[in-house]
Amino acid sequence: MANKQRQTAQKLTDDKVDRQALGEMLIQIGTYLETGAPPTGLLPLSDILKDLGETEQD
């Protein structure tokens, strides 16, 4: 599941924004904010944001 999330983040970085993928990511972030814990099998939000930041620097 973590790989899928990284792939989605990479796709959003490289390609034109896919509304469905963006929607899924926003739902996951919303779930994290409501519960205080990442959905089962997903990386913590801090790791996701760190990965996105590293991708932008490349």
Phi and psi in radians as a Rosetta constraint file:
Dihedral C 1 N 2 CA 2 C 2 CIRCULARHARMONIC -1.099 0.35
Dihedral N 2 CA 2 C 2 N 3 CIRCULARHARMONIC -0.683 0.35
Dihedral C 2 N 3 CA 3 C 3 CIRCULARHARMONIC -1.104 0.35
Dihedral N 3 CA 3 C 3 N 4 CIRCULARHARMONIC -0.689 0.35
Dihedral C 3 N 4 CA 4 C 4 CIRCULARHARMONIC -1.084 0.35
Dihedral N 4 CA 4 C 4 N 5 CIRCULARHARMONIC -0.706 0.35
Dihedral C 4 N 5 CA 5 C 5 CIRCULARHARMONIC -1.152 0.35
Dihedral N 5 CA 5 C 5 N 6 CIRCULARHARMONIC -0.719 0.35
Dihedral C 5 N 6 CA 6 C 6 CIRCULARHARMONIC -1.102 0.35
Dihedral N 6 CA 6 C 6 N 7 CIRCULARHARMONIC -0.732 0.35
Dihedral C 6 N 7 CA 7 C 7 CIRCULARHARMONIC -1.086 0.35
Dihedral N 7 CA 7 C 7 N 8 CIRCULARHARMONIC -0.722 0.35
Dihedral C 7 N 8 CA 8 C 8 CIRCULARHARMONIC -1.099 0.35
Dihedral N 8 CA 8 C 8 N 9 CIRCULARHARMONIC -0.779 0.35
Dihedral C 8 N 9 CA 9 C 9 CIRCULARHARMONIC -1.089 0.35
Dihedral N 9 CA 9 C 9 N 10 CIRCULARHARMONIC -0.730 0.35
Dihedral C 9 N 10 CA 10 C 10 CIRCULARHARMONIC -1.137 0.35
Dihedral N 10 CA 10 C 10 N 11 CIRCULARHARMONIC -0.730 0.35
Dihedral C 10 N 11 CA 11 C 11 CIRCULARHARMONIC -1.085 0.35
Dihedral N 11 CA 11 C 11 N 12 CIRCULARHARMONIC -0.721 0.35
Dihedral C 11 N 12 CA 12 C 12 CIRCULARHARMONIC -1.143 0.35
Dihedral N 12 CA 12 C 12 N 13 CIRCULARHARMONIC -0.517 0.35
Dihedral C 12 N 13 CA 13 C 13 CIRCULARHARMONIC -1.324 0.35
Dihedral N 13 CA 13 C 13 N 14 CIRCULARHARMONIC -0.750 0.35
Dihedral C 13 N 14 CA 14 C 14 CIRCULARHARMONIC -1.501 0.35
Dihedral N 14 CA 14 C 14 N 15 CIRCULARHARMONIC -0.644 0.35
Dihedral C 14 N 15 CA 15 C 15 CIRCULARHARMONIC -1.836 0.35
Dihedral N 15 CA 15 C 15 N 16 CIRCULARHARMONIC 2.975 0.35
Dihedral C 15 N 16 CA 16 C 16 CIRCULARHARMONIC -1.023 0.35
Dihedral N 16 CA 16 C 16 N 17 CIRCULARHARMONIC 2.479 0.35
Dihedral C 16 N 17 CA 17 C 17 CIRCULARHARMONIC -1.035 0.35
Dihedral N 17 CA 17 C 17 N 18 CIRCULARHARMONIC 2.162 0.35
Dihedral C 17 N 18 CA 18 C 18 CIRCULARHARMONIC -1.564 0.35
Dihedral N 18 CA 18 C 18 N 19 CIRCULARHARMONIC 2.015 0.35
Dihedral C 18 N 19 CA 19 C 19 CIRCULARHARMONIC -1.048 0.35
Dihedral N 19 CA 19 C 19 N 20 CIRCULARHARMONIC -0.660 0.35
Dihedral C 19 N 20 CA 20 C 20 CIRCULARHARMONIC -1.165 0.35
Dihedral N 20 CA 20 C 20 N 21 CIRCULARHARMONIC -0.780 0.35
Dihedral C 20 N 21 CA 21 C 21 CIRCULARHARMONIC -1.123 0.35
Dihedral N 21 CA 21 C 21 N 22 CIRCULARHARMONIC -0.718 0.35
Dihedral C 21 N 22 CA 22 C 22 CIRCULARHARMONIC -1.112 0.35
Dihedral N 22 CA 22 C 22 N 23 CIRCULARHARMONIC -0.730 0.35
Dihedral C 22 N 23 CA 23 C 23 CIRCULARHARMONIC -1.063 0.35
Dihedral N 23 CA 23 C 23 N 24 CIRCULARHARMONIC -0.761 0.35
Dihedral C 23 N 24 CA 24 C 24 CIRCULARHARMONIC -1.073 0.35
Dihedral N 24 CA 24 C 24 N 25 CIRCULARHARMONIC -0.736 0.35
Dihedral C 24 N 25 CA 25 C 25 CIRCULARHARMONIC -1.146 0.35
Dihedral N 25 CA 25 C 25 N 26 CIRCULARHARMONIC -0.720 0.35
Dihedral C 25 N 26 CA 26 C 26 CIRCULARHARMONIC -1.141 0.35
Dihedral N 26 CA 26 C 26 N 27 CIRCULARHARMONIC -0.646 0.35
Dihedral C 26 N 27 CA 27 C 27 CIRCULARHARMONIC -1.108 0.35
Dihedral N 27 CA 27 C 27 N 28 CIRCULARHARMONIC -0.754 0.35
Dihedral C 27 N 28 CA 28 C 28 CIRCULARHARMONIC -1.084 0.35
Dihedral N 28 CA 28 C 28 N 29 CIRCULARHARMONIC -0.741 0.35
Dihedral C 28 N 29 CA 29 C 29 CIRCULARHARMONIC -1.143 0.35
Dihedral N 29 CA 29 C 29 N 30 CIRCULARHARMONIC -0.727 0.35
Dihedral C 29 N 30 CA 30 C 30 CIRCULARHARMONIC -1.066 0.35
Dihedral N 30 CA 30 C 30 N 31 CIRCULARHARMONIC -0.728 0.35
Dihedral C 30 N 31 CA 31 C 31 CIRCULARHARMONIC -1.069 0.35
Dihedral N 31 CA 31 C 31 N 32 CIRCULARHARMONIC -0.744 0.35
Dihedral C 31 N 32 CA 32 C 32 CIRCULARHARMONIC -1.072 0.35
Dihedral N 32 CA 32 C 32 N 33 CIRCULARHARMONIC -0.779 0.35
Dihedral C 32 N 33 CA 33 C 33 CIRCULARHARMONIC -1.161 0.35
Dihedral N 33 CA 33 C 33 N 34 CIRCULARHARMONIC -0.637 0.35
Dihedral C 33 N 34 CA 34 C 34 CIRCULARHARMONIC -1.249 0.35
Dihedral N 34 CA 34 C 34 N 35 CIRCULARHARMONIC -0.725 0.35
Dihedral C 34 N 35 CA 35 C 35 CIRCULARHARMONIC -1.664 0.35
Dihedral N 35 CA 35 C 35 N 36 CIRCULARHARMONIC -0.384 0.35
Dihedral C 35 N 36 CA 36 C 36 CIRCULARHARMONIC 1.408 0.35
Dihedral N 36 CA 36 C 36 N 37 CIRCULARHARMONIC 0.041 0.35
Dihedral C 36 N 37 CA 37 C 37 CIRCULARHARMONIC -2.406 0.35
Dihedral N 37 CA 37 C 37 N 38 CIRCULARHARMONIC 2.516 0.35
Dihedral C 37 N 38 CA 38 C 38 CIRCULARHARMONIC -1.167 0.35
Dihedral N 38 CA 38 C 38 N 39 CIRCULARHARMONIC 2.601 0.35
Dihedral C 38 N 39 CA 39 C 39 CIRCULARHARMONIC -0.978 0.35
Dihedral N 39 CA 39 C 39 N 40 CIRCULARHARMONIC 2.638 0.35
Dihedral C 39 N 40 CA 40 C 40 CIRCULARHARMONIC -0.893 0.35
Dihedral N 40 CA 40 C 40 N 41 CIRCULARHARMONIC 2.263 0.35
Dihedral C 40 N 41 CA 41 C 41 CIRCULARHARMONIC 1.494 0.35
Dihedral N 41 CA 41 C 41 N 42 CIRCULARHARMONIC -0.002 0.35
Dihedral C 41 N 42 CA 42 C 42 CIRCULARHARMONIC -1.876 0.35
Dihedral N 42 CA 42 C 42 N 43 CIRCULARHARMONIC 2.760 0.35
Dihedral C 42 N 43 CA 43 C 43 CIRCULARHARMONIC -1.253 0.35
Dihedral N 43 CA 43 C 43 N 44 CIRCULARHARMONIC 2.667 0.35
Dihedral C 43 N 44 CA 44 C 44 CIRCULARHARMONIC -1.060 0.35
Dihedral N 44 CA 44 C 44 N 45 CIRCULARHARMONIC 2.614 0.35
Dihedral C 44 N 45 CA 45 C 45 CIRCULARHARMONIC -0.981 0.35
Dihedral N 45 CA 45 C 45 N 46 CIRCULARHARMONIC -0.642 0.35
Dihedral C 45 N 46 CA 46 C 46 CIRCULARHARMONIC -1.066 0.35
Dihedral N 46 CA 46 C 46 N 47 CIRCULARHARMONIC -0.666 0.35
Dihedral C 46 N 47 CA 47 C 47 CIRCULARHARMONIC -1.192 0.35
Dihedral N 47 CA 47 C 47 N 48 CIRCULARHARMONIC -0.685 0.35
Dihedral C 47 N 48 CA 48 C 48 CIRCULARHARMONIC -1.098 0.35
Dihedral N 48 CA 48 C 48 N 49 CIRCULARHARMONIC -0.823 0.35
Dihedral C 48 N 49 CA 49 C 49 CIRCULARHARMONIC -1.129 0.35
Dihedral N 49 CA 49 C 49 N 50 CIRCULARHARMONIC -0.656 0.35
Dihedral C 49 N 50 CA 50 C 50 CIRCULARHARMONIC -1.091 0.35
Dihedral N 50 CA 50 C 50 N 51 CIRCULARHARMONIC -0.793 0.35
Dihedral C 50 N 51 CA 51 C 51 CIRCULARHARMONIC -1.064 0.35
Dihedral N 51 CA 51 C 51 N 52 CIRCULARHARMONIC -0.725 0.35
Dihedral C 51 N 52 CA 52 C 52 CIRCULARHARMONIC -1.124 0.35
Dihedral N 52 CA 52 C 52 N 53 CIRCULARHARMONIC -0.695 0.35
Dihedral C 52 N 53 CA 53 C 53 CIRCULARHARMONIC -1.127 0.35
Dihedral N 53 CA 53 C 53 N 54 CIRCULARHARMONIC -0.696 0.35
Dihedral C 53 N 54 CA 54 C 54 CIRCULARHARMONIC -1.165 0.35
Dihedral N 54 CA 54 C 54 N 55 CIRCULARHARMONIC -0.639 0.35
Dihedral C 54 N 55 CA 55 C 55 CIRCULARHARMONIC -1.127 0.35
Dihedral N 55 CA 55 C 55 N 56 CIRCULARHARMONIC -0.707 0.35
Dihedral C 55 N 56 CA 56 C 56 CIRCULARHARMONIC -1.133 0.35
Dihedral N 56 CA 56 C 56 N 57 CIRCULARHARMONIC -0.564 0.35
Dihedral C 56 N 57 CA 57 C 57 CIRCULARHARMONIC -1.333 0.35
Dihedral N 57 CA 57 C 57 N 58 CIRCULARHARMONIC -0.369 0.35
